């Protein structure tokens, strides 16, 4: 019986290497100007018009709670697309740099350890080890789920005045 293998596009984010299912990668673009939207979370940089499709652009560093970084010539936007036929979700993620494409067998992917409730692990699929390095594999289904991706902090209703 042959092992299932899956290819991942890897990219760098604050010195760590991450991977996404290559079947969800529509294209890789140089970082470009976005149209900003009002009243949005800080990690949602805005939207772009890509061949008639309006695509939200997410700074993945900020979405993961990391410090922001000035964009440079290595900074790219990876356009991801769900494989759903009816209403596919398309989103662009800004990353520090693209790295490699790796093929992992399902046996080579280890479950991500529990980090408690301090770290949101909903985007983690697992961790793969290749060439003496660990690659954090992202769950593209969760990453491309608008309910998870666009979670914002609840707005404060009213101040409670108690004396």
C-alpha positions as CSV (number, residue, x, y, z in Angstrom):
1,X,0.0,0.0,0.0
2,X,1.5,3.3,-1.0
3,X,1.7,6.3,1.4
4,X,-0.3,9.4,0.5
5,X,1.9,12.4,-0.3
6,X,1.0,16.0,-0.3
7,X,2.9,19.0,-1.6
8,X,3.3,22.2,0.4
9,X,4.5,25.6,-0.6
10,X,6.7,26.9,2.2
11,X,7.3,30.5,3.2
12,X,9.1,32.5,5.9
13,X,7.4,34.4,8.6
14,X,9.5,36.0,11.4
15,X,12.3,33.5,10.9
16,X,10.1,30.4,11.0
17,X,9.1,28.3,8.0
18,X,5.4,27.6,7.4
19,X,3.7,25.6,4.7
20,X,0.4,25.6,2.9
21,X,-1.2,23.0,0.7
22,X,0.0,23.7,-2.8
23,X,-3.3,22.8,-4.3
24,X,-4.8,25.9,-2.6
25,X,-2.1,28.2,-4.0
26,X,-3.6,30.1,-6.9
27,X,-0.6,32.4,-7.5
28,X,2.3,34.3,-5.9
29,X,2.5,38.0,-6.4
30,X,4.9,40.8,-5.5
31,X,3.4,42.8,-2.6
32,X,1.4,45.7,-4.2
33,X,-0.8,48.5,-3.2
34,X,-4.2,47.6,-1.6
35,X,-7.4,49.5,-1.3
36,X,-8.0,50.1,2.4
37,X,-11.3,49.5,4.0
38,X,-12.8,51.4,7.0
39,X,-13.4,49.8,10.4
40,X,-11.3,46.7,9.8
41,X,-9.0,44.6,12.0
42,X,-5.3,45.7,11.8
43,X,-4.2,42.5,10.0
44,X,-6.7,43.0,7.1
45,X,-4.6,45.3,5.0
46,X,-7.4,45.9,2.4
47,X,-8.5,44.4,-0.9
48,X,-7.2,44.1,-4.4
49,X,-8.9,43.6,-7.7
50,X,-7.3,40.5,-9.3
51,X,-8.8,40.0,-12.8
52,X,-12.2,41.2,-11.7
53,X,-12.2,39.4,-8.3
54,X,-12.1,41.4,-5.2
55,X,-9.7,39.7,-2.8
56,X,-9.0,40.5,0.9
57,X,-5.3,40.8,1.8
58,X,-4.2,39.6,5.2
59,X,-0.8,40.4,6.8
60,X,-0.2,36.9,8.3
61,X,2.4,38.3,10.8
62,X,-0.3,40.5,12.3
63,X,-3.0,37.9,12.1
64,X,-0.7,35.5,14.1
65,X,-0.1,38.3,16.7
66,X,3.5,38.8,15.6
67,X,5.2,42.2,15.2
68,X,4.8,44.0,11.9
69,X,7.7,44.3,9.4
70,X,8.3,46.8,6.7
71,X,7.7,45.2,3.4
72,X,10.8,44.7,1.1
73,X,11.7,43.1,-2.2
74,X,11.3,39.6,-0.7
75,X,7.8,40.2,0.7
76,X,5.1,38.5,-1.4
77,X,1.4,37.9,-1.4
78,X,0.3,34.3,-1.8
79,X,-3.2,34.1,-3.3
80,X,-5.0,31.1,-1.7
81,X,-8.2,29.6,-3.0
82,X,-10.4,26.9,-1.4
83,X,-11.1,23.9,-3.6
84,X,-14.8,24.3,-3.2
85,X,-16.6,24.4,-6.6
86,X,-19.7,26.4,-5.6
87,X,-18.5,29.4,-3.6
88,X,-14.7,29.3,-3.3
89,X,-13.0,31.6,-0.7
90,X,-10.0,33.5,-2.1
91,X,-7.7,35.4,0.1
92,X,-4.2,36.9,-0.2
93,X,-1.7,36.4,2.6
94,X,1.4,38.6,3.0
95,X,4.5,36.7,4.0
96,X,8.1,37.6,4.5
97,X,9.4,35.4,1.6
98,X,8.6,32.3,-0.3
99,X,10.9,29.4,0.4
100,X,10.4,26.0,-1.3
101,X,8.0,23.3,-2.3
102,X,8.2,20.1,-0.3
103,X,6.4,16.8,-0.6
104,X,5.5,15.1,2.7
105,X,3.9,11.8,3.3
106,X,1.0,11.7,5.7
107,X,3.2,9.7,8.1
108,X,5.9,12.5,8.1
109,X,3.4,15.1,9.5
110,X,3.2,15.1,13.3
111,X,0.3,16.6,15.2
112,X,1.0,20.0,16.6
113,X,1.5,20.0,20.4
114,X,-1.0,21.7,22.6
115,X,0.0,25.2,23.5
116,X,-2.8,25.8,26.1
117,X,-5.1,28.7,25.6
118,X,-2.4,31.3,25.2
119,X,-1.8,30.4,21.5
120,X,-4.6,30.0,19.0
121,X,-3.8,26.7,17.3
122,X,-6.8,26.6,15.0
123,X,-4.6,27.3,12.0
124,X,-2.1,24.6,12.7
125,X,-2.4,21.3,10.8
126,X,0.9,19.8,12.0
127,X,4.6,19.9,12.0
128,X,6.9,18.2,9.5
129,X,10.6,17.6,9.8
130,X,12.8,17.8,6.8
131,X,16.5,18.4,6.4
132,X,17.0,19.0,10.1
133,X,14.4,21.7,10.3
134,X,10.8,21.9,11.4
135,X,8.1,23.3,9.1
136,X,4.8,24.4,10.6
137,X,2.0,23.3,8.3
138,X,-1.1,25.4,8.2
139,X,-4.6,24.0,7.9
140,X,-5.7,25.7,4.7
141,X,-9.4,24.8,5.4
142,X,-9.3,26.8,8.6
143,X,-7.0,29.5,7.1
144,X,-9.5,30.0,4.3
145,X,-12.6,29.9,6.6
146,X,-13.9,33.5,6.8
147,X,-15.4,32.9,10.3
148,X,-11.9,32.0,11.6
149,X,-9.8,34.3,9.5
150,X,-11.8,37.5,10.1
151,X,-12.4,37.1,13.8
152,X,-12.3,40.4,15.5
153,X,-12.3,41.4,19.1
154,X,-15.8,42.1,20.4
155,X,-16.7,45.7,20.7
156,X,-17.3,47.0,24.2
157,X,-21.0,47.6,24.6
158,X,-21.3,50.2,27.3
159,X,-19.3,51.0,30.3
160,X,-20.8,49.6,33.4
161,X,-21.3,52.4,35.9
162,X,-21.4,51.0,39.4
163,X,-20.7,52.9,42.5
